Amino acid sequence: MNIPKITILLDQGYHPEHLTQELEKVYPQIMRKIKFERSTKPSTQEKAAQGKSGFVPAVARWVIERSNAWMGRCKILVKNFERTLSNATTKLNLCFVRLMLKRLAAS
């Protein structure tokens, strides 16, 4: 397969070893190109140095969580009755196009 090597950052709730093991059973060629890592979680000392306490999002992970929250606002994606992956992908793209148009109209 002609795909570049990529690293996917995961939340602390995921287990990269287990995920890699299971995906290698299904996609062995692709899994040679993909590496999973847990995103860094700021320590208590790092939070104190920044003058923050409580929940502090990791920069790389926050992009994913924010995108998932935006998709949750699209009513068309609440229930997935699509029979093909291309139809589901189209609905997902439409959700982001709608979001982009709303943001452009506001500015």
Protein Blocks (a to p, Z undefined) as FASTA:
>chain_A
ZZddddddddfkbcfklmmmmmmmmmmmlmmmpccdddddddfklmmmnopghjdddfkl
mmmmmmmmmmmmpmklmpccbfbfklmmmmmmmmmmmmmmmmmmmZZ
